[in-house]
Each structure stands twice: as structure tokens, then as C-alpha cells.
Amino acid sequence: MVDILVILAHPDDAELCCAGTLLSSIEDGLKVGMVDLTKGELGTRGSDKIRLEEAADAAKVIGAEFRFNLGLRDGFISSDEESLIKVVEQIREHKPKIIITNSRKDRHPDHEAASRLVKKACFLSGLVKIETNSNGKNQIPWRPKSILYTIQNDYVKPDFIIDITNFYDKKVEAIKCFKSQFYDPKNKEPKSFISSKEFMNFIDARAIEMGHSIGSIYGEGFTSENQLKIDSLNSIL
């Protein structure tokens, strides 16, 4: 069981948009698991093998309990029955209270498709008449309490922002595990949208923007599928 299950479209999505939050959560004693829907095999740089190795390295930096790849087709994520069942199996296997998935509105169609897939899978996972099994044993229905959506390339007004100031350097370290994908002057592979120095400046700027809006240095914003409970005003002081 984990407290937070991250289900995102590509290896490196988590590092870019929520690694600080994952690091902060683990520091607070929560257990975090990671599931990548695809191997990112359509990326301009690297290969599926390289990206799996990079993802494993990044998961160690973050401190995740595990990182698993579902092997869905990069560029063709959809809410077909086979994909839904694969995600349902992960939800029931790990029984998270919170799911973090991709932004509902973004430049990359896979991100939007992943958010729809995960939302539907969370609902189906709670239905008793949908049967799944793991290692020969029937899984019990499970539905997380909250679905949170990251904010990625396209700006989306967040419902809340996590202060990640104390974890930003470690977040950058996790991002840099993906040497094939991001800025590296020694990498002579074809340039891509995310491999430019300017893209990494954008990641810094987004974190600064989010942090500034809550009076801190760095932040990560999220939107929520459901209203979030606040026990008292002390929690926002």
C-alpha cells in the first residue's frame, strides 16, 4: 500500500511537475509509488531502454517505494478497456489515498488523454462487479479519496500550491537523471522542444511563479477533482 500513487503519461513527467511535492510528502512520512503509462518511445532523443534506466535512477533520487511502467503506446494513450483495466489493477494493488496524474489541459495530447484515462479508472476501480486479479488472487475494489492533476506546459490556475522550496535542488537532481532528454551541451542528438536550455529556464520560472504566489521561493501547483477538506484555519497560517 502507498499513500500517494503517481500515474503519469511519460517517464520524466513526474520529475518536471511534481517531484518537489513527492519529496516533501516522503519527508512527512508518506509512502509514494510511481507508475509511468508509456516508455516515451516517440521522444526525439534517447530510446525506451535508456528512458527506463533514467526513470529508475530518478525514482531513487525521489525515494519512491517503486516505479512501474505499464507499457502503453506512447502517442496513443486512450481510455480503451485494456488500458483502463491495467490502471485499475495498479490502483487496487497499491490502494492509494491520493492519485496524482497529468494536467487536464496541456500542449501534449498524451497528457490530456492520461488524465481522462486515470479519472475513469479511479471510478471503475471502486465497482465491485469489475473483477481483476494479481498473482492469481482476486483484487478488492478500491477508490482513492482524491485525484490531483499536475500543471505542465500550459498554465492552469491552481486550486492549491505546495511549497517545495526545501526540495527544489533535489527536484532538479531528479530531472537531471534524464540526461537523454534535457539540456546537455555534450549531447549531439537532434534538438527537441524540451532539450533546450530555455526549457529548463521555463521549469525554474514556473516553480518561482508558483512559489511567489504563496509567499515562498518555489512551488508546485495542482488542480483537484474534488473539494479538499481543511480542518481549521491553522492549516493555512
C-alpha positions as CSV (number, residue, x, y, z in Angstrom):
1,M,0.0,0.0,0.0
2,V,1.1,3.6,-0.6
3,D,-0.4,6.9,0.4
4,I,0.2,8.6,-3.0
5,L,0.2,6.9,-6.4
6,V,1.6,8.9,-9.3
7,I,0.2,7.8,-12.6
8,L,1.6,9.9,-15.5
9,A,2.0,9.5,-19.2
10,H,5.7,9.6,-19.7
11,P,8.9,8.9,-17.8
12,D,10.1,12.4,-16.6
13,D,6.5,13.9,-16.3
14,A,6.7,13.4,-12.5
15,E,10.1,14.9,-12.2
16,L,9.1,18.0,-14.1
17,C,5.8,18.8,-12.5
18,C,5.5,17.2,-9.0
19,A,8.9,15.8,-7.8
20,G,9.1,18.5,-5.2
21,T,5.8,17.6,-3.8
22,L,6.7,13.9,-3.8
23,L,10.0,14.6,-1.9
24,S,8.1,16.8,0.6
25,S,5.5,14.1,1.1
26,I,8.1,11.4,1.7
27,E,9.8,13.7,4.2
28,D,6.5,13.9,6.0
29,G,6.4,10.1,6.3
30,L,4.0,9.3,3.4
31,K,4.7,6.4,1.0
32,V,4.8,7.2,-2.7
33,G,4.6,4.9,-5.7
34,M,5.1,5.8,-9.3
35,V,3.5,4.4,-12.5
36,D,4.5,5.6,-16.0
37,L,1.9,4.8,-18.6
38,T,4.3,4.7,-21.5
39,K,8.1,4.4,-22.1
40,G,8.2,7.7,-24.0
41,E,9.5,5.8,-27.0
42,L,8.4,8.5,-29.5
43,G,10.6,11.1,-27.9
44,T,13.1,12.8,-30.3
45,R,16.0,11.8,-28.1
46,G,17.0,8.6,-26.3
47,S,15.3,5.3,-26.5
48,D,12.8,3.3,-24.5
49,K,15.6,1.4,-22.9
50,I,17.5,4.5,-21.9
51,R,14.4,6.2,-20.5
52,L,13.6,3.2,-18.4
53,E,17.1,3.3,-16.9
54,E,16.8,7.1,-16.3
55,A,13.4,6.7,-14.7
56,A,14.7,4.1,-12.3
57,D,17.6,6.5,-11.3
58,A,15.2,9.3,-10.8
59,A,12.9,7.2,-8.6
60,K,15.8,6.5,-6.3
61,V,16.6,10.2,-6.0
62,I,12.9,10.9,-5.1
63,G,12.7,7.9,-2.7
64,A,9.7,6.2,-4.2
65,E,8.7,2.8,-3.0
66,F,8.6,1.5,-6.6
67,R,8.3,2.7,-10.2
68,F,6.5,0.6,-12.7
69,N,5.9,1.1,-16.4
70,L,2.6,-0.1,-18.0
71,G,3.9,-0.1,-21.5
72,L,1.0,1.6,-23.2
73,R,1.8,3.1,-26.6
74,D,3.4,6.5,-26.5
75,G,1.4,9.0,-28.5
76,F,-1.7,6.7,-28.5
77,I,-3.0,6.8,-24.9
78,S,-6.7,6.2,-24.8
79,S,-9.4,5.1,-22.4
80,D,-9.9,1.7,-24.1
81,E,-10.9,-1.2,-21.9
82,E,-7.5,-2.9,-21.9
83,S,-5.7,0.3,-20.7
84,L,-8.4,1.0,-18.1
85,I,-8.1,-2.5,-16.6
86,K,-4.3,-2.1,-16.4
87,V,-4.7,1.1,-14.5
88,V,-7.4,-0.4,-12.3
89,E,-5.1,-3.2,-11.4
90,Q,-2.5,-0.8,-10.2
91,I,-4.9,1.2,-8.1
92,R,-6.3,-1.9,-6.5
93,E,-2.8,-3.4,-6.0
94,H,-1.4,-0.3,-4.2
95,K,-4.6,1.2,-2.6
96,P,-3.6,4.8,-2.6
97,K,-5.5,7.5,-0.8
98,I,-4.3,10.1,-3.4
99,I,-3.7,9.8,-7.1
100,I,-1.6,12.3,-9.0
101,T,-1.9,12.4,-12.7
102,N,-1.4,14.6,-15.7
103,S,-2.9,18.0,-16.4
104,R,-6.4,18.1,-17.9
105,K,-5.3,20.9,-20.3
106,D,-1.9,20.8,-21.9
107,R,0.1,21.1,-25.1
108,H,0.8,17.4,-25.2
109,P,-2.3,15.3,-26.2
110,D,-1.0,12.3,-24.2
111,H,-1.2,14.4,-21.0
112,E,-4.8,15.2,-21.5
113,A,-5.6,11.6,-22.6
114,A,-3.8,10.3,-19.5
115,S,-5.9,12.5,-17.2
116,R,-9.1,11.1,-18.7
117,L,-7.8,7.5,-18.5
118,V,-6.8,7.8,-14.9
119,K,-10.0,9.6,-13.8
120,K,-12.2,6.9,-15.3
121,A,-10.0,4.1,-14.0
122,C,-10.3,5.5,-10.5
123,F,-14.1,5.3,-10.7
124,L,-14.1,1.8,-12.2
125,S,-11.7,0.6,-9.6
126,G,-14.4,1.1,-7.0
127,L,-17.0,-1.0,-8.8
128,V,-17.5,-4.5,-7.2
129,K,-18.7,-6.1,-10.5
130,I,-15.4,-5.3,-12.3
131,E,-13.1,-8.3,-11.5
132,T,-9.4,-8.1,-11.6
133,N,-6.6,-10.3,-10.2
134,S,-3.0,-10.0,-9.2
135,N,-0.7,-13.1,-8.9
136,G,-3.7,-15.3,-9.1
137,K,-5.6,-13.6,-6.3
138,N,-8.8,-11.6,-6.8
139,Q,-8.3,-7.9,-6.1
140,I,-10.8,-6.0,-3.9
141,P,-12.4,-2.7,-5.2
142,W,-10.6,0.4,-4.2
143,R,-11.3,4.1,-4.9
144,P,-8.8,6.9,-3.9
145,K,-10.1,9.8,-1.8
146,S,-8.6,12.4,-4.1
147,I,-7.4,12.8,-7.7
148,L,-4.9,15.6,-8.2
149,Y,-3.9,17.0,-11.6
150,T,-0.5,18.5,-12.3
151,I,0.2,21.7,-14.1
152,Q,2.6,21.2,-17.0
153,N,3.4,23.2,-20.2
154,D,0.1,25.1,-20.4
155,Y,-0.6,27.4,-17.5
156,V,-3.7,26.4,-15.5
157,K,-4.8,28.3,-12.4
158,P,-4.1,26.0,-9.5
159,D,-6.5,25.1,-6.8
160,F,-3.6,24.9,-4.3
161,I,0.2,25.2,-4.3
162,I,2.7,23.1,-2.4
163,D,5.8,24.9,-1.0
164,I,8.8,22.9,-2.4
165,T,11.5,25.4,-1.5
166,N,13.4,23.0,0.7
167,F,13.2,20.3,-2.0
168,Y,13.9,22.2,-5.2
169,D,17.6,21.2,-5.5
170,K,16.6,17.6,-5.2
171,K,13.8,18.0,-7.8
172,V,16.4,19.4,-10.2
173,E,18.7,16.4,-9.4
174,A,15.8,14.0,-10.3
175,I,15.2,15.9,-13.6
176,K,18.8,15.7,-14.5
177,C,18.7,11.9,-14.3
178,F,17.0,12.1,-17.7
179,K,20.3,13.0,-19.4
180,S,18.9,11.9,-22.8
181,Q,16.0,14.3,-22.7
182,F,17.0,17.6,-21.1
183,Y,19.7,20.3,-21.7
184,D,23.2,18.9,-22.0
185,P,25.7,20.7,-24.3
186,K,27.5,17.4,-24.8
187,N,24.5,15.6,-26.2
188,K,24.7,15.8,-30.0
189,E,21.3,14.1,-30.7
190,P,18.7,16.2,-32.6
191,K,17.4,19.1,-30.6
192,S,13.9,18.9,-29.2
193,F,11.4,21.2,-27.5
194,I,12.4,20.0,-24.1
195,S,16.2,19.7,-24.6
196,S,16.8,23.4,-24.9
197,K,18.4,25.5,-22.2
198,E,15.4,27.7,-22.4
199,F,13.0,24.9,-21.4
200,M,14.9,24.3,-18.2
201,N,14.7,28.1,-17.5
202,F,10.9,27.7,-18.0
203,I,10.8,25.0,-15.4
204,D,12.6,27.2,-12.9
205,A,10.4,30.2,-13.8
206,R,7.2,28.2,-13.3
207,A,8.3,27.0,-9.9
208,I,9.3,30.6,-8.9
209,E,5.9,31.9,-10.2
210,M,4.0,29.3,-8.1
211,G,6.2,29.9,-5.1
212,H,5.9,33.7,-5.3
213,S,2.1,33.4,-5.3
214,I,2.1,31.8,-1.9
215,G,5.0,33.8,-0.4
216,S,7.7,31.2,-0.8
217,I,10.6,30.7,-3.2
218,Y,9.5,27.6,-5.2
219,G,6.1,25.9,-5.5
220,E,4.2,23.3,-7.5
221,G,0.6,23.8,-8.3
222,F,-2.3,21.3,-8.7
223,T,-5.9,21.2,-9.5
224,S,-8.3,18.8,-7.7
225,E,-11.1,16.6,-8.9
226,N,-12.9,17.1,-5.6
227,Q,-13.1,19.8,-3.0
228,L,-10.3,19.4,-0.4
229,K,-11.0,19.4,3.3
230,I,-9.3,21.9,5.6
231,D,-9.7,21.1,9.3
232,S,-9.1,24.6,10.6
233,L,-7.6,27.9,9.6
234,N,-4.5,26.9,11.5
235,S,-3.6,24.7,8.5
236,I,-3.3,27.8,6.2
237,L,-1.4,30.1,8.6
